[in-house]
Amino acid sequence: MSEKDQKKALKHLDTIGKLGVDRNNSNLQEMAENALDALPTILKRGTGLMEFLKTHFDIELDEILDNIQSLLNL
């Protein structure tokens, strides 16, 4: 994954984390939804990460994102 993609992914993950702390913030809810939409594209560029998750944890990106959405009630 390129450095630019890493920075983007970390920014999106930070937004999702902030929503976990401040669940009633409607601005963060919208930003977290956008982050969850953007993350698959960014992470799929880093195919090594996806292969690692699938091989070692038998989990797909969609499952991870679905679980995050459920936890945050998005």
Buried (B, 14 or more C-beta within 10 A) or exposed (E): BEEEBEEBBEEBEEBBEBBEEEEEEEEBBEBBBEBBEBBBEBBEBBEEBBEEBEEEEEEEBEEBBEEBBEEBEB
